[in-house]
Amino acid sequence: MLAAADAANAQRLVRGFDPQKLANGIVGVMSYTVAPDVTTSSLSLSSSDSSSNHLSMTQFGGGFTWSKDTPLYLEGNAAYARYDPLFIASDGSEERAVPTRWNSFSATGGIGWDFPMARNWVLRPIFNFTLGRVASDLKVAKFWLENNTDANLEFLDGGKLEAYGLGGALMLDYERFGLDADDDIEIRYTNVELRSHGSTSEGVVGRAKAESLSIWARRRVPTGWGLWMDRPVRYVFEAASTHFFGAENETGLSQMNSVGFGLEADSSAKDWWVTRWRAVARYKFGPGVSGWSLGMAVSF
């Protein structure tokens, strides 16, 4: 009888649950949103399979060079991400799916400097810093888990993890502006180490690496139409691809691509703070995923 009881207790567990790996995964949710990226600026991934995880992200951000005389580059990015992983819990006699929801809020800043390399080309090293919070409502299932399994979930009692990140990026930027067309190309490598801070009851510390390589290109061509004191309206053609090498792979998303088309209106003749208005429809796709998004942007 004692052996049978020990065998039953051994099954009182949450399959795949490991406090350290879970903490890393929670911090890793932020990895997608560290750098401004059109491929993940508005993204939702899910499956008709109810046992699958769900991931969605929204970003707002951008960057600019202060002036040609002072080539200081500044960028900022605010992001929200939600990841809903599923765990399988067992009390020894029955199993049930335990849905969890991780909501990530982060803000990233960047400071860089433009070094001219050739005509229209600059090399831009950037220092990045990130602050974020991931809140988990695993506490919704906490009562059942603690009373029917042996999993120790005390380290999530606060329901949130604070995190910070330090790292940087190296960007090669091409810009050419002419009467026939405007061309922009950016090739960027980003590497930021994310780490939770503050103490937890089990002493675990969440760590994740946000590492990616991206290429983005945009061409703006006059349509021949005029608006706002006959300023040009332009066609916008856009393409981007991002490969994720860090903790982002934990969610199964290792690459995203985007192609887009839109229109841009020039309001620089007006006494407005905003000089250009742009709307771009994008088709996004990656290994096993695809979808559409509509992006709105302004230039100052």
C-alpha positions in Angstrom: 0.0 0.0 0.0 2.8 2.4 0.8 4.5 1.7 -2.6 1.2 2.4 -4.3 0.8 5.7 -2.5 4.3 6.7 -3.4 3.7 6.0 -7.1 0.5 8.1 -7.0 2.3 11.0 -5.3 5.0 10.8 -8.0 2.3 11.6 -10.6 1.1 14.7 -8.7 2.9 17.1 -11.1 2.7 19.6 -13.8 4.2 18.2 -17.0 7.0 20.4 -18.4 7.0 22.6 -15.3 10.4 23.8 -14.2 10.7 27.0 -12.1 14.0 28.2 -13.8 12.8 27.4 -17.3 9.5 29.0 -16.6 11.2 32.2 -15.4 13.4 32.3 -18.5 10.3 31.8 -20.7 8.5 34.6 -19.0 11.4 37.1 -19.6 11.8 35.6 -23.1 8.4 36.9 -24.1 9.9 40.4 -24.3 12.6 39.3 -26.7 10.5 39.9 -29.8 9.8 43.5 -28.9 13.3 44.8 -28.0 14.0 46.4 -31.4 11.6 48.3 -33.7 10.7 45.7 -36.3 7.8 45.8 -38.9 7.6 42.0 -39.0 6.5 41.9 -35.4 5.0 45.4 -35.0 1.5 43.9 -35.1 1.4 40.1 -34.9 -0.9 37.4 -33.6 -0.1 33.7 -33.9 -2.6 31.0 -32.9 -3.8 27.6 -34.0 -7.2 25.8 -34.3 -5.7 23.2 -32.1 -6.8 24.1 -28.5 -3.7 22.6 -27.1 -1.5 25.1 -28.9 0.1 28.2 -27.5 -0.9 31.7 -28.6 1.3 34.7 -29.2 0.4 38.3 -30.0 2.5 41.5 -30.1 2.0 45.2 -30.7 4.8 47.8 -31.0 5.0 51.6 -31.4 8.3 53.2 -32.1 10.9 54.6 -34.4 14.2 56.4 -34.7 15.9 59.4 -36.3 19.2 61.1 -36.7 19.4 64.5 -35.1 21.0 66.3 -38.0 23.9 66.0 -40.6 26.0 68.3 -38.4 25.2 66.3 -35.3 24.7 62.7 -36.4 23.3 61.6 -33.0 20.8 58.8 -33.5 18.0 58.2 -31.1 15.3 55.5 -31.1 12.5 54.4 -28.8 10.1 51.5 -28.8 7.1 50.7 -26.5 5.6 47.2 -26.8 3.0 44.9 -25.5 3.2 41.1 -26.0 1.0 38.3 -24.7 1.9 34.6 -24.7 -0.5 31.9 -23.5 1.4 28.7 -22.9 -0.4 25.5 -21.8 0.7 23.1 -19.1 -0.7 19.6 -18.4 -1.4 19.1 -14.7 -2.0 15.7 -13.1 -3.2 14.7 -9.6 -2.3 11.1 -10.2 -5.7 10.0 -11.4 -6.7 12.8 -13.9 -5.0 15.2 -16.2 -6.2 18.7 -17.2 -4.8 21.5 -19.3 -3.8 24.5 -17.3 -3.9 27.7 -19.4 -1.6 30.5 -18.4 -1.4 34.1 -19.7 1.7 36.2 -19.7 1.4 39.9 -20.5 4.6 41.7 -21.3 5.0 45.5 -21.3 8.4 46.9 -22.3 10.1 50.1 -23.3 13.4 50.3 -25.1 15.6 53.2 -25.8 18.6 53.5 -28.1 21.5 56.0 -28.5 23.8 55.8 -31.5 26.1 57.7 -33.8 26.3 57.8 -37.6 29.7 57.2 -39.2 29.7 57.9 -42.9 31.1 55.0 -44.9 30.4 55.9 -48.5 27.9 58.0 -50.5 24.4 57.5 -49.0 25.8 54.8 -46.5 26.4 55.1 -42.8 27.4 52.7 -40.1 25.4 53.1 -36.9 26.4 51.5 -33.6 23.6 51.7 -31.1 23.5 51.2 -27.3 20.1 49.8 -26.2 18.5 49.6 -22.8 15.2 48.0 -21.9 12.8 48.0 -19.0 9.8 45.8 -18.7 7.3 43.9 -16.7 5.7 40.5 -17.3 2.6 39.8 -15.4 1.3 36.3 -15.2 -2.2 35.2 -14.2 -1.1 31.7 -13.5 -2.6 32.5 -10.1 -6.0 31.8 -11.6 -5.0 28.1 -11.6 -2.8 28.3 -8.5 -5.3 27.0 -6.0 -6.0 23.8 -7.9 -2.4 23.2 -8.7 -1.2 23.6 -5.1 -3.9 21.4 -3.8 -3.7 18.7 -6.4 -0.1 18.6 -7.4 3.3 18.9 -5.8 4.5 21.8 -7.9 5.9 24.7 -5.9 4.6 27.9 -7.5 5.5 30.3 -4.7 8.0 32.2 -6.9 5.1 33.6 -8.9 3.1 34.7 -5.8 3.6 38.3 -6.8 2.1 37.6 -10.2 4.8 39.6 -12.1 8.4 39.7 -12.9 10.4 42.9 -13.5 13.1 42.8 -16.1 15.8 45.0 -17.6 18.1 44.6 -20.6 21.4 46.0 -21.8 23.0 45.5 -25.1 23.2 47.0 -28.5 22.9 46.9 -32.2 24.9 47.5 -35.3 23.1 49.0 -38.3 24.2 49.6 -41.9 21.9 52.3 -43.3 21.4 53.4 -46.9 19.4 56.5 -47.8 18.9 58.2 -51.2 16.4 60.9 -51.9 15.6 62.0 -55.4 12.9 63.4 -57.6 12.3 60.0 -59.2 12.2 57.9 -55.9 13.3 57.8 -52.3 15.2 54.6 -51.2 15.9 53.3 -47.7 17.7 50.1 -46.7 18.6 49.0 -43.2 20.5 45.9 -42.2 20.6 45.5 -38.4 22.0 43.0 -35.9 20.6 43.3 -32.4 21.8 41.6 -29.2 20.3 42.5 -25.9 20.6 40.4 -22.7 17.4 40.4 -20.6 17.4 39.6 -16.9 14.7 39.7 -14.2 15.6 41.6 -11.1 14.3 41.4 -7.5 14.2 38.3 -5.3 12.0 35.2 -5.7 11.1 32.6 -3.1 13.0 29.9 -5.0 15.9 32.2 -5.9 15.4 31.7 -9.6 16.3 34.6 -12.0 14.8 34.8 -15.5 17.3 35.3 -18.3 16.8 35.6 -22.0 18.8 36.8 -25.0 17.1 39.0 -27.6 19.2 38.3 -30.7 18.1 39.0 -34.3 19.3 39.9 -37.7 17.0 41.9 -39.9 16.9 43.6 -43.3 14.3 46.2 -44.2 13.9 48.1 -47.5 11.4 50.8 -48.6 11.0 52.6 -52.0 8.8 55.6 -52.3 7.7 56.7 -55.9 5.6 59.8 -56.8 2.1 58.9 -58.0 1.7 62.1 -60.0 -1.0 63.2 -57.6 -0.8 66.3 -55.4 -2.3 67.1 -52.0 -2.0 69.9 -49.5 -0.7 72.7 -51.7 0.1 70.2 -54.4 2.7 68.3 -52.4 3.4 64.8 -53.8 1.5 61.7 -52.9 3.8 58.7 -53.2 3.4 54.9 -53.6 5.2 53.0 -50.9 6.8 49.6 -51.6 8.3 47.7 -48.6 10.0 44.4 -47.8 11.5 43.1 -44.6 12.9 39.8 -43.1 14.0 39.1 -39.6 15.7 36.0 -38.2 15.5 35.4 -34.5 18.4 33.5 -32.8 17.8 34.0 -29.1 15.1 33.1 -26.6 12.4 34.0 -29.2 12.8 30.4 -30.5 11.1 29.1 -27.3 7.8 30.1 -28.8 8.5 28.4 -32.1 8.9 31.6 -34.1 12.4 31.7 -35.6 11.8 33.9 -38.7 9.2 36.4 -40.0 9.0 38.1 -43.4 6.9 41.0 -44.5 6.0 42.6 -47.9 3.9 45.8 -48.0 2.3 48.4 -50.2 0.8 51.7 -49.3 0.5 55.5 -49.9 2.3 58.4 -48.3 1.0 62.0 -48.3 3.4 65.0 -47.9 2.2 67.8 -45.6 5.5 69.6 -45.2 4.0 72.7 -46.9 1.6 73.1 -44.0 2.6 74.6 -40.6 2.2 71.2 -39.0 4.4 69.2 -36.7 3.9 66.1 -38.9 5.5 66.3 -42.4 4.4 63.0 -43.8 1.5 60.6 -43.3 1.8 56.9 -44.4 -0.5 53.9 -44.5 1.0 50.5 -45.5 -0.8 47.2 -45.8 1.5 44.3 -45.1 1.4 40.5 -45.8 3.5 38.7 -43.1 4.6 35.1 -43.3 7.1 32.7 -41.8 7.5 28.9 -41.3 3.9 27.6 -40.9 2.4 31.1 -40.3 0.9 33.9 -42.4 -1.4 36.9 -42.1 -2.1 40.6 -42.8 -1.7 43.8 -41.0 -2.3 47.5 -41.6 0.3 50.0 -40.3 0.0 53.7 -39.8 3.1 56.0 -39.5 4.1 59.7 -39.5 7.3 61.5 -40.1 8.4 64.7 -38.3 
